[in-house]
Amino acid sequence: MVFVAPKLTADQGTEILCQVWAAARGRRKRFLANMSTLIANHCFRLLDHEPRINFSNSFNLALHDSTARVRYNFTIAQLHRVSIQLQLPQDNLRTPEGDVVSSVEALAMVCRRLTDPSKLFTVADGFGRSTTAYNRKLKTTIAIMYANHATLLYFARATVLKPQDDYSAAVARKGSPLRACWAFIDGTKQYIARPSARANPESSFENLQRSVYSGHPRRHCLNWQAVTAPDGLIISVYGPVEGRRHDTTMLIMSGLLEYMHKEGWFEGNVIYGDPAYGTADYLCYPFPLATPGSVQAEFNARMSNVREAVEWGFGRVKPL
């Protein structure tokens, strides 16, 4: 049976090294001999060498369209146009640490990371960048895009202002008995690792594990809320919030119904959600305790079929 050394914190490792040095009475050769013995008996584990990046790799502006679509979901020409629409800096993008990269390459880095489920090293190696440099550029690019378009994530007003009636008609054509339904609302859970306590909690009663634990899946998670149109476009996103929060609580926190009331042009139309949301202005949900074979049960079944669009939207986004 081989003993495998446990993982140690930096403080624990320093304390052990000091004790070994003290046992060697300050003699360098004895200290090194003792350390060699400890390592040979698996009392210490040496860190693996960092994988080597192929720095001869680089972003190819002349990449063939078919290859670019596989890597980035866009051609190089399309990446140029998208970078302009996203209002990225048109010369070079600079990170707070001083890294400089063209906006097109920075956007390609984001698209490649979202497209490819590989490890960060594999994606970074394709651009000839270290994982730390790649991560800095990735975060800076996403931060710029979020700062420019955060309001669209909360509610893409221009996207639904004109086609709202078309959305209602499309839902009705799919067999919906609800003629005024133009979108669907739902929540989803993003599973996370069990969080550790913070070194400086804001309150003595803070319990992060309890805050993000959801009793339904019995997992630690974060909650998200989305409103999806019949064509699959996600027109509103809110989150993340603690996993223990109920969907109704998340809806109240988002202020979505207040926003729709304030806008005014949602009058006469509703969004449809599951029974957890309840009923309210601009919001409809299935009949509770519907008797099998009744009109209410048929209504619930027909609406259940057409509201699958929101599940498709989550299915596309969650693996990213």
C-alpha positions, 0 to 999 in steps of 0.5 A: 500500500502506497501512502499518498500525501494529502494536500496542504495549505501554504501555511501548513507546508511552510510549518513542515519545512521549518520543522525539517530545517530545525531537525537538520540543525541548520545544515543544508546537506542534512536538510536536503537529505531529509527532504529527499527521504520524505519525497521518496516515501511519498510524504511530499508531492512535487507539482507537475510541470506546467504544460507547454504552449505552442507560441508559434500558433496564432489567430489566422485572419485568412482562415477558410470560412468553413473552418472558421465556422467550426471554430468560432461559429462565424467566418472572419468577415462576420467576426469583423461585422459582429465586433463593430455591432458589439461596439468593441474598440476598433483598433486594439483591445487593452486589458488592465494588465497591459495585454494588447489584442485586436478586437476581432481576435478578442471576439474570436477568443470568446466565441471559441471558448463558448463553442469548444468544450475543451479545457482552457489550455487546449483553447489557449494553445490554439491562439498561441497564448498562455492560459493566464493571458488568454483568460485576461483577454477573455474576461476583458472582452466579456466585461466590455460587451456586458457594459455596452449591452447589459440593458438588452440582457434584462429586456430586449425591448426593441426585439419584441416591440414590433413582432409582439402580435406576430409572436401571439399569432405564432403561439396560437397557430401551434395549438395554444388556446390562449390567444394573447400569449406572446412569450414564456417564462421559466427558471433554471438552476446552474449547479455549483460546487459547495461554497466555503465560508468567506474569510471576512463574512458580512455577518456572523449569521452568514451561511453560504452553503445554506443560501445556495442549497436548493431542496428540490434537486438537493444540490448547491446551485444558482437560479436564473430566470428567462423569458423566451419568445416563440422563435427561440430568442431569449428576450430577458435574463435575470440572475444569478440569485441564491439557489434557495430562492423560489421562482416567485421570489426571483420574479419579484426580485427581477421587477419584470412585471413592474417593468411591463406595467410601466412600458404600457404596450404589453396591455392585453397580452400575457406571458405563460409560466409554470404553476410556481409563478401564480397569476398576475397582470401580464402573467398566466399559469396552468389551472391547478388541480385540473380534473383529467378529461376536463376543459382545464386539463386540455388547456394545460396539456395544449399550453404545455406543448407550446411552451417547450420553446423556453426549455430549448433556449435553456438547453442551448445556453446552459452547456456554454 
